[in-house]
Amino acid sequence: MGRYILKRILISLATLLVLVTVVFALVRLMPGDPFSSEKMTPQVRQNLERYYGFDKPVLEQYLTYMGRLVRGDLGYSMKYANVTVNEIIAKAFPYSADLGLRALAIAVSVGLTLGVVSALNRKKPIDAVCVVVAIIGTSIPDFIMGYVLQYFFGIRWGLLPIAQYKGFAYTILPSVGLGFYTLALVSRLMRSSMLEVVQQDYVKTARAKGASRFRIVRKHMIRNAILPIVTVLGPITASVLTGTFVIESIFAIPGMGKFYVSSVQSLDYTLVLGMTVFFGAFLVTANLIVDVLYGIVDPRIRVARG
């Protein structure tokens, strides 16, 4: 198991290195100039380029950035004066993470329940309802779902606030809006996996031995059917926790998405690069955790992959 975890860690570090290198190059190739302004004099422009290190060769800029990155320093923002990228992330990430955790909890708990119930009641009315919910969730974009929730629960019925993030009531609509697609995806995957597992020999053997339906479902079916869900939870978790611009914009939440898009629009190179690296590191870490969990749940995986 130790060898398997070490190999996963090395692969994750290599992936992160490639990601940082590619993003650094792409940011430098972005059209436009962060220092272009009619009011900016050549001297001010030269001072800014020297301050941010843009007067040096690209390779030297890259090596300098990597040296700072190893120390956890993502540099200063070009748009927000005297504010570091670390400070912006520290300010915005708690909002995105809180929203993401709530959305993830709703998506996983409800999605798994719907998938199991749907599979155990195949071709019955409740199965049809669960399938319809899954189809709606995977078909409707986030921004439409967000506006629909705002209109009915906020404007028309007046049950919940439609914007800001000031208390528990404010978190319900954005959490559902953000987690609905994941809920539908988990539900569909769980249903399909359960329908495959129910035909396996070990399930038939358990039934022949007289095991109770509850025991068969809990110990044999759900445990084996949940493996595909564990596989997709890594990237889904990273995506949800680091913020979604659409939902955060619709519900006026000051999370990662807001700063990320504004940094692209204003050509804030250091903020774009820093937030992309942060998201990439989060994604790689989530996938690493999923790989380790996958190896624990199914020992055949770590044997096959070494």
Rosetta blueprint (number, residue, H / E / L):
1 M L
2 G H
3 R H
4 Y H
5 I H
6 L H
7 K H
8 R H
9 I H
10 L H
11 I H
12 S H
13 L H
14 A H
15 T H
16 L H
17 L H
18 V H
19 L H
20 V H
21 T H
22 V H
23 V H
24 F H
25 A H
26 L H
27 V H
28 R H
29 L L
30 M L
31 P L
32 G L
33 D L
34 P L
35 F L
36 S L
37 S L
38 E L
39 K L
40 M L
41 T L
42 P H
43 Q H
44 V H
45 R H
46 Q H
47 N H
48 L H
49 E H
50 R H
51 Y H
52 Y H
53 G L
54 F L
55 D L
56 K L
57 P L
58 V H
59 L H
60 E H
61 Q H
62 Y H
63 L H
64 T H
65 Y H
66 M H
67 G H
68 R H
69 L H
70 V H
71 R L
72 G L
73 D L
74 L L
75 G L
76 Y E
77 S L
78 M L
79 K L
80 Y L
81 A L
82 N L
83 V L
84 T E
85 V H
86 N H
87 E H
88 I H
89 I H
90 A H
91 K H
92 A H
93 F H
94 P H
95 Y H
96 S H
97 A H
98 D H
99 L H
100 G H
101 L H
102 R H
103 A H
104 L H
105 A H
106 I H
107 A H
108 V H
109 S H
110 V H
111 G H
112 L H
113 T H
114 L H
115 G H
116 V H
117 V H
118 S H
119 A H
120 L H
121 N L
122 R L
123 K L
124 K L
125 P H
126 I H
127 D H
128 A H
129 V H
130 C H
131 V H
132 V H
133 V H
134 A H
135 I H
136 I H
137 G H
138 T H
139 S H
140 I L
141 P L
142 D H
143 F H
144 I H
145 M H
146 G H
147 Y H
148 V H
149 L H
150 Q H
151 Y H
152 F H
153 F H
154 G H
155 I H
156 R H
157 W L
158 G L
159 L L
160 L L
161 P L
162 I L
163 A L
164 Q L
165 Y L
166 K L
167 G L
168 F H
169 A H
170 Y H
171 T H
172 I H
173 L H
174 P H
175 S H
176 V H
177 G H
178 L H
179 G H
180 F H
181 Y H
182 T H
183 L H
184 A H
185 L H
186 V H
187 S H
188 R H
189 L H
190 M H
191 R H
192 S H
193 S H
194 M H
195 L H
196 E H
197 V H
198 V L
199 Q L
200 Q L
201 D H
202 Y H
203 V H
204 K H
205 T H
206 A H
207 R H
208 A H
209 K L
210 G L
211 A L
212 S L
213 R H
214 F H
215 R H
216 I H
217 V H
218 R H
219 K H
220 H H
221 M H
222 I H
223 R H
224 N H
225 A H
226 I L
227 L H
228 P H
229 I H
230 V H
231 T H
232 V H
233 L H
234 G H
235 P H
236 I H
237 T H
238 A H
239 S H
240 V H
241 L H
242 T L
243 G L
244 T L
245 F H
246 V H
247 I H
248 E H
249 S H
250 I H
251 F L
252 A L
253 I L
254 P L
255 G L
256 M H
257 G H
258 K H
259 F H
260 Y H
261 V H
262 S H
263 S H
264 V H
265 Q H
266 S L
267 L L
268 D L
269 Y H
270 T H
271 L H
272 V H
273 L H
274 G H
275 M H
276 T H
277 V H
278 F H
279 F H
280 G H
281 A H
282 F H
283 L H
284 V H
285 T H
286 A H
287 N H
288 L H
289 I H
290 V H
291 D H
292 V H
293 L H
294 Y H
295 G H
296 I H
297 V H
298 D L
299 P H
300 R H
301 I H
302 R H
303 V H
304 A H
305 R H
306 G L
